[in-house]
Amino acid sequence: MRRRLPWLLLLLMLPASLWYLHERPAVPEHVFLITLDTTRADAVDYGTTGNRRTPNLAALAAAGVRFDNAYSVIPITTPSHAAMFYSLPPHVFKIYNNGQERAVPYPALAEIMKRNGYATGAVISLAVLKRDFGLARGFDRYLENFKPGLWYKTAAEVNRDAFALIDRMKGGRSFIWIHYSDPHEPYFPPGDGELFNVFLNGELLYSGPSIEQPVLRLPLTLEPGLNTVRLETEAPSSLDAGAFTGVSFSDLHVAALEPGAAIDLVRSSDLLKRSERYGLVTLNTVAPRSSLALTNHGSKACRAELAFKYQLKISDEAKRRGYEREVRYLDAQLGRLLDHLRRAGIYDRSAFLVMGDHGEGLGENDSHFGHIHYLNKVYTHVPFILSGRGVRARGARRELASNLSVAPTLLSLVGAKKAQHMQGSDALGAAAEPKLFLETYSPEAYFDAFSVVHFPWQVVFHPGRTERNLEFFNLEKDRFGTIDLQAGADPSGKRSEMVNSVLRISRIITANKRKQESLNQKTMDTLKSLGYL
């Protein structure tokens, strides 16, 4: 009887063991965090047949799970990604805007992945994510590769670097962050070959695609007397008739580089002055050709520098069509990335978390295009997809999710423990985010703003406004989150409680807000190039 007992116990335990092995999720050897800059949730089509917009994102979602109520806790790129890596809200680690340098006293996601045996690498496509700003912590390799004067990379250029990184790291376990910045202003996918040219006294000084937004610092040699600079823009052939609305030159100025040199600048009459924020002046023109008359009052040639940010201006409808074209371009490049993983033989051993860092307004809110300034649904509602090894197909889920879920979810996928400082929860776990707190900050935003989301209800507080400083939205019924329900009866029964919460939290944050440091010239040029200044 004693001899038979161990065998009997084994037989009894066998079904449970088989169930455990079957249900236990496989740990991925390769983990990809793919962040989609400026991608709003409703830009993604999840249809699995006849999908011409985002078939690759749809296929990833169909094989895994998507969260239809995912929100970015801040619509600004640098602090949004920091919230992903630290699972902390921006007001805790005190990174409020792009271009801030800040040492966070907690381990980042990449550092924890390294401790758990994963080599780490990253490919970024916007300079506000450069290693200078602290997000490179824990990454063995951090690829930037920006062109001179440009501070973004196309998705094809990101793939070029990502493919090389993947091939280098595919031999062992890896965690790779890939950041795509398409779609993003200026709402032109690569392909248009038309140029913006600068001539000095008839000689070509600069030439580049007119769809780019470079911050230029061009060296000049000015002869005694009158010198002429021509600024010539070719409108992209992809634009419909009437879509070209002009050109802007921000912070245009000429500085003499020779001691004692005297230079006068006279603009052609089509260049009209318009005041901008931060003391910068923008010159707008509706003409494709403009000129500058530079008079060197000295008796010999002198060196000088012509500086400005160039931007092609298009109609609002052209911006919307361009944004959609960029979404399609992004999805096609994501498909190329997934194909590369298949060719490399690691796709089936990989897990993917795809999330937008924030949305984008396309004129729905007071005709505003862009992000940063507001916390409405179009600026904060983002795609969030989990797929691949270790993720069972579960379709669409309605629980709240946010940037704070990213690190805990990825750590759970690889069987690692969530760090004590992390405030988010595993998106695949039982505990969902019951409420979210959203925030955005000046000086990049017009004013500080704060929001509480208790789905489907949202309260937004704008302390700097004299009117409409409190707004109330139904996120389920209001597609864009722009219809204020503040007046009248409270259909939620939660409005008063949510208002009290946002007022109380905003007062605490404002009282403890870290003083903003002044930005250096290089950072200012970067932010201007990307349209943030």
C-alpha positions in Angstrom: 0.0 0.0 0.0 2.9 2.4 0.8 4.5 1.7 -2.5 1.3 2.5 -4.4 0.6 5.8 -2.7 3.2 7.9 -4.6 2.0 6.6 -7.9 -1.6 7.3 -6.9 -0.7 10.9 -6.0 1.1 11.3 -9.3 -2.0 10.1 -11.2 -4.2 12.5 -9.3 -1.8 15.4 -9.9 -1.4 14.7 -13.6 -4.6 16.5 -14.9 -3.8 19.6 -12.8 -0.2 19.6 -14.2 -1.4 19.3 -17.8 -4.0 22.1 -17.2 -1.2 24.3 -15.7 1.1 23.7 -18.6 -1.6 24.4 -21.1 -2.9 27.6 -19.4 0.5 29.0 -18.4 1.4 31.8 -20.8 4.7 31.3 -22.7 7.3 33.8 -21.9 8.4 35.8 -25.0 12.0 35.8 -26.0 11.7 39.2 -27.7 9.6 42.0 -26.4 8.7 45.0 -28.6 7.3 48.3 -27.3 6.1 50.2 -30.3 5.0 53.8 -29.6 3.0 55.7 -32.2 3.5 59.4 -31.9 0.4 61.7 -32.4 -1.8 58.7 -33.2 -5.4 59.1 -32.0 -7.6 56.1 -31.3 -10.1 56.7 -34.1 -7.4 56.8 -36.7 -7.1 53.0 -36.5 -9.4 50.7 -38.4 -9.6 47.3 -36.7 -11.6 45.7 -39.5 -10.1 42.4 -40.7 -11.5 42.4 -44.2 -11.2 45.2 -46.8 -9.1 47.3 -44.4 -7.2 49.8 -46.5 -6.1 52.1 -43.7 -4.5 50.0 -41.0 -4.5 46.3 -41.9 -1.3 45.5 -40.0 -2.4 47.1 -36.7 -5.8 45.3 -37.2 -4.0 42.0 -37.6 -2.0 42.5 -34.5 -5.1 43.4 -32.5 -7.1 40.4 -33.9 -4.4 38.0 -32.7 -4.3 39.5 -29.2 -6.3 42.1 -27.3 -7.0 45.8 -27.8 -8.1 48.3 -25.2 -10.8 50.6 -26.6 -10.7 53.0 -23.7 -7.0 53.7 -23.4 -5.8 57.3 -22.6 -2.5 59.1 -22.5 -2.1 60.8 -19.1 -0.4 63.8 -20.8 -0.6 64.9 -24.5 3.2 65.8 -24.6 5.7 63.4 -26.1 8.6 63.4 -23.5 6.5 63.1 -20.3 4.1 60.7 -22.0 6.9 58.2 -22.7 8.4 58.8 -19.2 5.1 57.8 -17.8 5.3 54.5 -19.8 8.8 53.7 -18.6 8.3 54.6 -14.9 4.6 53.9 -14.5 4.3 57.3 -12.7 2.3 60.4 -13.6 4.2 63.4 -14.8 3.6 65.5 -11.7 5.4 62.9 -9.6 8.6 62.7 -11.6 8.2 66.4 -12.5 8.8 66.2 -16.2 6.1 68.6 -17.6 7.2 69.5 -21.1 9.4 68.5 -24.0 13.1 69.5 -23.8 13.4 69.0 -20.0 16.3 67.2 -18.5 15.4 65.3 -15.3 17.0 62.5 -13.3 14.2 60.3 -12.0 15.2 58.5 -8.7 13.6 55.1 -9.7 14.6 52.3 -12.0 13.2 52.6 -15.5 11.5 49.8 -17.5 14.6 49.0 -19.6 16.8 48.7 -16.5 14.4 46.2 -15.0 14.2 44.2 -18.2 18.0 44.1 -18.2 18.0 42.6 -14.7 15.7 39.9 -16.0 18.0 38.8 -18.8 16.9 41.0 -21.7 19.4 42.9 -23.9 17.9 46.3 -24.6 17.8 48.6 -27.5 15.8 51.6 -28.8 15.2 53.5 -32.1 13.7 57.0 -31.8 12.3 59.3 -34.4 11.8 62.7 -32.6 14.6 64.7 -31.0 12.5 65.4 -27.9 13.3 61.8 -27.0 17.1 62.1 -27.5 19.2 60.6 -24.7 19.8 64.2 -23.4 16.4 64.1 -21.9 16.8 61.0 -19.8 14.8 58.3 -21.5 17.8 56.3 -22.6 18.3 54.8 -19.1 18.8 51.1 -19.2 19.1 50.8 -23.0 22.3 49.1 -24.3 21.9 50.8 -27.7 19.9 54.0 -28.3 19.8 55.0 -32.0 19.0 58.6 -33.0 20.6 59.3 -36.5 19.0 62.7 -37.3 19.8 64.7 -40.3 21.4 68.1 -39.8 18.7 70.7 -39.1 16.0 68.1 -38.9 14.8 66.6 -35.7 12.5 63.8 -36.9 12.9 60.6 -38.9 10.3 59.0 -41.2 9.0 55.5 -40.5 11.1 54.1 -43.3 14.2 55.6 -41.7 13.2 54.2 -38.3 12.8 50.8 -39.9 16.3 51.1 -41.5 17.8 51.5 -38.0 15.4 49.0 -36.3 16.2 46.2 -38.8 19.9 46.6 -38.1 19.3 46.6 -34.4 17.0 43.5 -34.5 19.5 41.6 -36.6 22.3 42.4 -34.1 20.2 41.4 -31.1 18.1 38.4 -32.3 20.6 35.8 -31.0 19.4 36.3 -27.4 16.5 37.6 -25.4 15.8 41.3 -26.2 13.6 44.2 -25.3 13.4 46.8 -28.1 11.5 50.1 -28.1 10.6 51.4 -31.6 9.2 54.9 -31.9 7.4 56.1 -35.0 6.6 59.8 -35.4 4.3 59.4 -38.4 1.7 60.7 -38.4 2.8 64.1 -37.2 2.7 67.7 -38.4 3.4 68.8 -41.2 1.0 66.0 -42.3 2.9 64.9 -45.4 4.0 61.3 -45.8 7.4 60.9 -47.6 7.3 60.9 -51.4 6.7 64.5 -52.5 9.9 65.6 -54.2 9.2 69.4 -54.5 11.8 71.7 -53.0 12.3 74.7 -50.9 15.4 76.6 -52.1 17.4 79.6 -50.7 19.6 81.6 -53.1 22.2 84.3 -52.2 23.0 86.6 -55.1 21.8 84.0 -57.5 23.9 81.1 -56.0 22.1 78.2 -54.4 22.6 78.3 -50.7 20.2 75.6 -49.5 17.9 73.0 -51.0 15.6 70.6 -49.2 12.1 69.0 -49.5 9.4 71.6 -49.1 7.3 69.3 -46.9 10.0 69.4 -44.2 10.2 71.9 -41.4 13.9 72.6 -40.9 15.3 75.2 -38.5 18.1 76.6 -40.7 21.2 78.5 -39.7 22.8 79.4 -43.1 26.3 81.0 -43.3 26.4 84.0 -45.6 29.3 86.0 -47.1 27.9 89.4 -47.8 29.6 91.6 -50.4 29.8 95.4 -49.7 26.5 97.1 -50.7 23.3 95.3 -51.6 22.9 91.5 -51.4 19.7 89.6 -52.3 18.4 86.4 -50.7 15.6 84.6 -52.6 13.3 82.1 -50.8 11.5 79.8 -53.3 8.9 77.2 -52.4 7.5 74.5 -54.8 4.1 73.4 -53.6 3.8 69.5 -53.5 2.0 68.0 -56.5 0.0 65.8 -54.2 -2.0 68.9 -53.0 -5.4 69.5 -54.5 -6.1 72.9 -56.1 -6.3 75.6 -53.5 -4.7 73.5 -50.7 -1.5 75.6 -50.7 -2.1 78.6 -48.5 1.4 80.1 -48.1 4.7 79.8 -46.3 5.8 80.9 -42.8 9.3 81.9 -41.7 9.6 81.9 -37.9 12.2 83.9 -36.0 13.8 85.1 -39.3 16.9 87.2 -38.6 20.4 88.0 -39.9 23.3 88.3 -37.5 26.7 89.7 -38.4 29.6 87.5 -37.4 32.3 90.1 -38.0 33.1 92.6 -35.2 31.7 96.1 -36.0 29.9 95.0 -39.2 26.7 96.8 -39.9 23.9 95.0 -41.9 20.4 96.2 -42.8 17.6 93.8 -43.7 14.6 94.8 -45.8 11.9 92.2 -46.5 9.8 92.0 -49.7 6.3 93.4 -49.2 4.6 90.0 -49.3 6.2 89.0 -46.0 3.7 90.1 -43.3 4.7 90.1 -39.7 2.7 88.1 -37.1 3.6 88.0 -33.4 4.1 84.6 -31.9 4.5 83.2 -28.4 7.9 83.2 -26.6 8.8 86.5 -28.2 9.3 84.9 -31.6 8.0 86.6 -34.7 6.6 84.7 -37.7 6.6 86.2 -41.2 3.7 84.8 -43.4 3.4 85.0 -47.1 0.9 83.6 -49.6 3.5 83.8 -52.4 5.7 80.9 -53.3 8.7 83.3 -53.8 9.9 86.0 -51.4 13.1 88.0 -51.1 15.3 89.7 -48.5 17.5 92.7 -49.3 20.7 92.7 -47.1 22.9 95.7 -47.2 26.5 95.4 -46.0 27.6 98.9 -45.0 31.2 98.0 -44.7 33.9 98.3 -47.4 34.7 94.6 -47.5 32.9 91.3 -47.5 31.7 90.1 -44.1 30.4 86.9 -42.7 26.9 86.6 -41.4 24.2 84.0 -40.5 20.7 83.8 -41.8 18.4 81.9 -39.4 14.7 80.9 -39.5 12.3 78.0 -39.3 10.6 77.2 -42.6 7.1 75.8 -42.8 4.8 75.1 -45.7 1.2 76.1 -45.0 -1.8 74.2 -46.3 -5.6 74.3 -45.8 -7.4 72.5 -42.9 -8.9 69.9 -45.2 -5.5 69.2 -46.7 -4.2 68.7 -43.2 -6.9 66.1 -42.5 -6.3 64.2 -45.7 -2.5 64.4 -45.1 -2.9 63.0 -41.5 -4.9 60.0 -42.9 -2.3 59.4 -45.6 0.4 59.4 -42.9 -1.5 56.9 -40.8 -1.7 54.6 -43.9 2.0 55.1 -44.5 2.8 54.3 -40.8 0.8 51.1 -40.9 2.5 50.0 -44.1 5.9 50.5 -42.5 4.8 48.6 -39.4 3.9 45.8 -41.8 7.5 45.9 -43.1 8.8 45.6 -39.6 6.7 42.6 -38.8 7.8 41.0 -42.1 11.4 41.5 -41.1 10.8 39.7 -37.9 9.3 36.8 -39.8 12.3 36.6 -42.1 14.6 36.8 -39.1 12.7 33.8 -37.6 11.7 35.5 -34.3 8.2 36.8 -35.0 6.5 33.7 -33.3 8.7 34.2 -30.2 7.9 37.9 -29.9 5.4 39.9 -27.9 4.2 43.4 -28.9 2.7 46.3 -27.0 1.6 49.1 -29.3 0.5 52.4 -27.9 0.0 56.0 -29.0 1.7 58.6 -26.9 -1.1 61.1 -27.4 -3.8 62.0 -30.0 -4.1 64.9 -32.3 -6.8 67.6 -32.8 -7.8 68.0 -36.4 -10.0 71.0 -36.0 -12.8 69.5 -33.9 -12.0 71.6 -30.8 -12.3 75.4 -31.6 -10.7 74.7 -35.0 -7.4 73.7 -33.3 -4.8 71.5 -35.0 -2.2 69.8 -32.9 -2.0 68.5 -29.3 -0.3 69.6 -26.0 -2.8 72.4 -25.1 -6.0 70.5 -24.3 -7.1 67.3 -22.5 -10.2 66.5 -24.6 -10.7 63.0 -26.0 -9.2 63.7 -29.4 -5.9 64.7 -27.7 -5.7 61.8 -25.2 -7.7 58.8 -26.5 -5.1 56.5 -28.1 -4.7 52.9 -29.5 -3.4 50.3 -27.1 -2.7 46.8 -28.5 -1.1 43.7 -26.9 -0.3 40.7 -29.1 2.1 37.9 -29.7 3.7 35.2 -27.5 2.2 35.0 -24.1 -1.0 37.0 -25.1 -4.1 35.0 -25.8 -6.6 36.5 -28.3 -9.3 38.3 -26.2 -10.8 40.8 -28.7 -11.7 44.3 -27.6 -11.8 45.2 -23.9 -13.5 48.2 -22.3 -11.5 48.7 -19.2 -9.6 51.9 -18.7 -5.9 51.7 -19.6 -3.1 54.3 -19.8 0.6 54.9 -20.2 0.9 53.8 -16.5 -0.1 50.3 -17.6 2.8 49.8 -20.1 5.7 48.9 -17.7 3.6 46.6 -15.3 2.1 44.8 -18.3 5.4 44.1 -20.0 7.0 43.0 -16.8 4.1 40.6 -16.1 4.5 39.2 -19.6 8.1 38.2 -18.9 7.4 37.0 -15.5 9.1 39.9 -13.7 7.9 41.6 -10.6 6.5 45.1 -10.8 8.7 47.7 -9.2 7.3 49.2 -5.9 7.2 52.8 -7.2 5.0 51.9 -10.2 1.4 53.1 -9.8 -0.1 51.4 -12.9 -1.5 47.9 -13.1 -1.1 45.0 -15.5 -3.5 45.6 -18.3 -4.1 41.9 -18.7 -4.7 41.4 -15.0 -7.9 41.4 -13.1 -7.5 45.0 -11.6 -8.4 47.7 -14.1 -7.7 51.4 -13.8 -10.9 52.6 -12.1 -10.1 56.3 -12.7 -7.5 58.3 -14.5 -5.9 61.7 -13.9 -4.8 63.6 -16.9 -2.6 66.7 -17.0 -0.8 69.1 -19.4 1.5 72.1 -18.6 2.6 75.5 -19.7 4.8 77.0 -21.1 4.3 74.5 -24.0 0.5 74.4 -23.3 -1.3 77.7 -23.3 -2.2 77.0 -19.6 -1.9 74.2 -17.1 -4.9 71.9 -17.3 -6.1 68.9 -15.2 -8.7 66.2 -15.7 -10.3 63.3 -13.9 -11.7 60.5 -16.0 -14.2 58.2 -14.4 -15.4 56.4 -17.5 -17.5 57.3 -19.4 -17.4 60.7 -17.7 -14.6 63.3 -17.8 -14.1 66.6 -16.0 -11.5 69.1 -17.3 -10.2 72.1 -15.2 -8.4 75.0 -16.8 -7.1 77.2 -13.9 -5.8 79.9 -16.3 -9.1 80.5 -18.0 -11.6 83.2 -16.9 -14.4 81.5 -18.8 -15.3 77.8 -19.3 -12.6 76.8 -16.8 -14.6 73.7 -15.9 -15.9 71.3 -18.5 -17.8 68.0 -18.3 -17.9 65.4 -21.1 -19.5 62.0 -21.8 -16.7 60.1 -23.5 -18.9 57.2 -24.6 -21.5 59.3 -26.5 -19.3 62.2 -27.6 -17.0 61.1 -30.4 -14.5 63.9 -30.0 -15.0 64.8 -26.4 -15.9 68.4 -27.2 -19.6 68.8 -26.1 -19.6 70.4 -22.7 -22.4 69.0 -20.4 -21.5 71.3 -17.5 -24.9 73.2 -17.5 -28.1 71.5 -16.4 -28.8 68.2 -14.6 -26.0 65.8 -13.8 -26.7 62.6 -15.8 -23.8 60.8 -14.1 -24.4 61.4 -10.5 -20.6 61.8 -10.2 -20.0 65.3 -11.5 -19.7 67.0 -8.1 -17.4 64.4 -6.7 -15.2 64.5 -9.9 -15.1 68.4 -9.8 -14.0 68.3 -6.2 -11.3 65.8 -7.0 -9.8 67.7 -9.9 -9.8 70.9 -7.9 -8.1 69.4 -4.9 -5.5 67.5 -6.9 -4.7 70.5 -9.1 -4.1 72.7 -6.1 -1.6 70.2 -4.6 0.2 69.9 -7.9 0.4 73.6 -8.6 1.7 74.2 -5.1 4.5 71.6 -5.6 5.3 72.2 -9.3 9.0 72.3 -10.0 10.3 75.6 -11.4 10.9 75.4 -15.2 14.4 75.7 -16.3 15.3 78.0 -19.3 16.0 76.1 -22.5 19.3 76.3 -24.3 19.4 77.4 -28.0 19.9 73.9 -29.3 16.8 72.7 -27.5 14.8 75.7 -28.7 15.8 75.0 -32.3 14.7 71.4 -31.8 11.3 72.3 -30.4 10.8 74.9 -33.2 11.6 72.4 -35.9 9.0 70.0 -34.5 6.3 72.7 -34.3 6.2 72.9 -30.5 7.4 76.6 -30.4 
